[in-house]
Amino acid sequence: MEMTDRFDLPVTSASAAAIGDYVAAVDLLLSANTGAAELLERALAADPDFALAHVARARLLQLQARMPEARAAVAPAKELRSGVSAREQQHIDTISRAVEDCATEALALVYTHASEYPRDALPLSLALGVFGLLGFSGRLDHHEAQLALLEELAPHWGEDWWFLGYLGWAYIETGEVAAGTRLVERSLAGNPRNAHAAHQRVHGFFEAGDPSGGADFIRAWLSDYDRAGHLHCHLSWHLALFELARGDAERARAVYLDSIRPSVAQSAPMLSLADSASFLWRWRLYGAVPPLDQQWARSPNTRAGIFPRPVSPSPICMRPLPKQRSAMTNSCRGGSVDCTTSPGTAASRRAMLRPHCAPAPLPSPVVQTPRPRGCSKGRSPTCPGLAEVTRNARSSRTR
């Protein structure tokens, strides 16, 4: 009998138990919960030739910024590629290119794969979120592009909790807060422990201008979320900002000291660095007391410990100046569709899907990131992907 995953897609493995562990691991990975690593190890112990389990493990390691291990985990999946279905081969290829720092190729594969296998969640997830391939693409309209992609795929997904969360968040980020919030709440109803949906719901509270509602929601939700969870630090950051916004600086400081500062946060180094620096900056803007100057003084050492070789400037790292924005017209290859016109309409979002639009190069000089080894010549990413930014992350935390 043919065995399938949760998305009704056939899976090649000699072990039903291995497939069960794989399916559970992917759900934990997609919901930013702990435990996926152990399940994938058990699946591979039951079936060492389980190609999809190898590549899922590579993706998990990438999210943890353990890049040498992630690239090593891709290798057996690629070696086993010839023994699996066409869908599984393309699944492996898409995730492998992302892990190997070939962001532009990976994003193109996401679109191709989604058009053929719209319910294959793990490759699709590469494009989504703040640190996804669209978010790191350098496009000014990446939120609209994400919504266009998800709207195109929505008829295939029904009430799936993972998809509803990202679709709702895409609406929230493009200004349709009420509609997006309803979708996110449906996601949470389907899986109350979906940390991505909790994060998406928090954005709804922020956009609605409701810091009290946001603080009460996320404080309760975090109470039984594992501190080692991928989003624990970032959700705590949202909680601290909500507390600042509603005037409780002492509670905000307590959250920072307990869950956000790099010496205690267990998230990927880039996230803890960004969240800690962002909180300290806002603390000063609010004029909150007591001053956190000692925490600020540790920031340069923290940054140097995480990124001993700073990433070169790129469009993803810089907001273009007004003069520069005028040069960034989105002209589609082979056509005259303007993807920046009325971005909130469904028609304009669909226009972003094919052909792909990309911003014109910034007129100011930009230090080019070297093309990663293994990427096709001439197709290296304009902006580094998540793996490129976290390449130099160290596992140790600097106090």
Order of alpha helices (4+ residues) and beta strands (2+ residues): alpha-alpha-alpha-alpha-alpha-alpha-alpha-alpha-alpha-alpha-alpha-alpha-alpha-alpha-alpha-alpha-alpha-alpha-alpha
